[in-house]
Amino acid sequence: MKIDMFSIPLYIFEVENWKEKKKILYKLFKTEKLDDLDNNISSFRNNSNNTVSKFIEIILPEIEKIKPHINLGENDYVRITNVWMQKYKKGMDHSIHNHGNCAMSAVLYIDLPKETQPTRFISPFDDFITRKSIEFTPDVKEGNIVFFPGFLHHYSPVNKSKKEKFILSFNLVIERNGSLFLTD
């Protein structure tokens, strides 16, 4: 008898009214100050409260889609703690990292040219026979949003295309009965 002891959820949804929302997101992030880092261009440290609140309005239907899957009670709710965008020009990447002290994180693929690769996820345990790391690359396209546990290590492979990859990411915490529920 085989019993799978552990599983790690990953949820993929299509963003409703994607073409309209994409235009709004482009306009919204044109106003953001971007940091040109060595390996990507990011707005992580520069979010204004105005940007976050507008983003929440735009993406709320997608956040509602995840709620039935994460076992929320009547008095529980999901709160966004950070929102940022990343652009990857040719030769840029984002090294292995996780999002630390949050319940879930999400990646929204705004521009994902066919020549580029989506986020890759790394299993927290190795293959028990080969002892090698296990990676997973979801089958996603532009306009998809991926939700995953914030503790899960992941990275963005080097963009080998002349076209830019553009993503938007955010972290979620769960407020359970009036107190924060975080995965540590």
Buried (B, 14 or more C-beta within 10 A) or exposed (E): EEEEEEEEEEBBBEBEEBEEBBEBBEEBBEEBEBEEEEBBBBBBEEBEEEBBEBBBEBBEEBBEBBEEEBEBEEEBEBBBBBBBBBBBBBEBBBEEEBBEBBBBBBBBBBBBBEEBBBBBBBBBEEEEEEEEEEEBEBEBEBBBBBBBBBBBBBBBBBBEBEBBBBBBBBBBBBBBEEEEBBBE
